[in-house]
Amino acid sequence: MQTEELIRQADENIMGTYKRFPVVLVKGSGMKVWDSTGKEYLDMVAGIAVCSLGHSHPTVVAAIKEQLDKLTHVSNLYYTEPQIRLAKLLTDNSFADEVFFCNSGAEANEAAIKLARKYAHDHLGGDKYELLTMRNSFHGRTLATIAATGQEKFHKGFEPLTEGFRHVPFNDPAALEEAITDETCGVMLEPIQGEGGVVIPDDNYLREVRMLCDKKGILMILDEVQVGMGRTGTLFAYEQSGIKPDILTLAKALGNGFPVGAMLAADKIASAFTPGAHASTFGGNPLAMAAALATLETILKTGILENCRRMGVYFLKKLEEIKGRHPAITAVRGRGLMVALELGHSGEEIVNRCLKRGLLINCTNGNILRFLPPLITGREDIDRAVEIFDEAMCEK
Ligand code: PLP
């Protein structure tokens, strides 16, 4: 089918929840994707921080194929080996003792919210149910996670919002302390705000949040859906602050593109989930577990985290170099391969110009351009991306 006809049919039959670019992507390999006309793109979006090992990574593809031939799905009423092995690898390599598997970031956060409320109900006494979340945050699109999300544009038209969430300024421990009441059971936040525009808090911030949570006897929940699985240069972003959360959520890069989410917790808290308290038909599905197991093993066994750290520094240096030539660039920032540029005007046109030239980048919050490439990115990829971006900025 011709590209125009495919797009016409899509517009007719798919709900308009996304404003899409007029390309139909058909193939991906490593750093690149191709569209239905055969045009090649350097992918610095990677499914928005999803395909961290690159497209069609051979180890992940082989693991999914092998599992597909063995067992595709059974109910969680039975044990399956890939689920057991992934839970062990995740807990061996994190603060957590137990894992709940689901299918997306929003679901992982829903599970975290439910676990926090259940733990508070069972152990903290009184009427503790409220979670404090951050202004400018993003936690998903379900009814509870939009209420947790501290951006009004995601609430409009969906009121009444789910009760039990209050938003406080990000990177402001004093405001957080002041907001904690007898009803508060926990604090939920992203270590770096992704959709909010790659907002990086002060180095001490997570430590101060941890200390406050300990002082008040409430839970610290980290949403690492976007920053987890190596994106910021360590397997989990929290490792860089020397603290441990009580609950942590993952999705996006966990399966390198296979839909899978996870909610991790220390066993004292996890034990509040007893049979029947929470569930998901597809959560922990053998195919998803095989994909995630292969992804995590590859991250742990190869030099991907080291590459992410080195290439992140190189990327920022290259962007700083061109910043001087473009007064419209008001800031360059990043951690690992979560890199952003702030523009003094809308970023949409620049993204379109990059697309035309064969580079995929992303715009969030209107004027923040994001580069979230696979963590296998090399210097040549970064050089090429910055060159195309520079040209796009120069176009009149
Ligand atoms: N949490 C964070 C920090 C995210 O960045 C996202 C998605 O962008 C989500 C949650 C929601 O994840 P999903 O789209 O898989 O539901």
Residues whose N, C-alpha, C, O or C-beta is under 5 A from the ligand:
A	BS01	PLP	S104 G105 A106 E107 F138 H139 G140 E190 G194 D223 V225 Q226 A251
